[in-house]
């Protein structure tokens, strides 16, 4: 008798009038961190553009430093093995900025 009641309970579990709670709504807007990051990037870009148009000396010094660092060749360590001809002279000429 008890087994039949338990069986009926099991069969009626999914038929109950209880409704499942709805899933929480996802936020689709920008988060605070993303908004702050975008604002900082925009301010930095605006500052650089203003410094460039104003002909500021520190901007020209930064450009010169960047081009100098860019022109330097990256030297990788020798890991052993057979030496390879890298054609350094030809590559260095092709990497120079105009």
N, C-alpha and C positions, 0 to 999 in steps of 0.2 A: 504494500500500500504506500509506504513512504517512498519507494523507488518510483512509483508512477507519479507522485506529486512532484518529486525532484525533476523527473523527465518533463513534465508539463511546464515547470518553471523555466527549465533550460530552453524549451521550445518557444516560450512566450517572452524571452528576454529581449529580442529585437523588435517585438511588436508593441512595446510600451509607449505611452503617450509622452514620454520625456523627449524633448528636443535637445539636440546637441548645441552648445554655445557657438555662435558665429566666430570665425577666426578674426583676430585683431587686424585692423586696417593698417596697411603699410604706409609710411610717410614717403611721399614722392618728391618733396621739396629738397632744396639744398640744405645740408647740415651746416652747423655753425663753423666747423673747422674748414670746410670747403669754401664757404663764403669768405672767411677771413683770409685764406690762402689766395683766393682770386683777387681780393682787394689789395693785398700786399704786392702781388705780382703786377697788378695794374699801376700801382704807385711807383714801383721801381722802374717799370718801362717808361712811364711818363717823365720821371726824373732824368732818365738817361736821354730821352729825346729832347728835353729842355736843355740839358747840358750840351748836347751836340749842336743844337741850333744856336746856343749862346756863344759857342766858340770857347768854352771853358778850357783852361790849361790842364787841369787834372784829367779831363776826358781824353785829351790828345795823348797825355802821358800813359793812360790806361790802354789806349788803342796801340800805342807803340810797344808797350810791354807785352801785350797779348800777341802781337805779330812776331815779336822776337821769340817768345816761348813757342809759338806755333812753328817757327822756322827751324828750331832745334830738332835734330834727329834723335829718335828714341833708340838707344843702344841696348839690345837684349843681351843677357849673359850667354857665354859660350857653355853649352851643356855637354860638350864633348862630341865625338863622332867626326865625320868628314867635314872639312871646311867647305863652305859654299860661297860662290861669288855672288854677292848681292847687288852688284852694279850701283854702288853708293853714289858715284858722281852723277850718273844719269838721273837717279831718283831725287837727289838733292836739288838738281836744277828744275825738275818738274814740280817740286813742291813749293817753290818760291812764289810769293804773292806778287801780283802786279801792282 
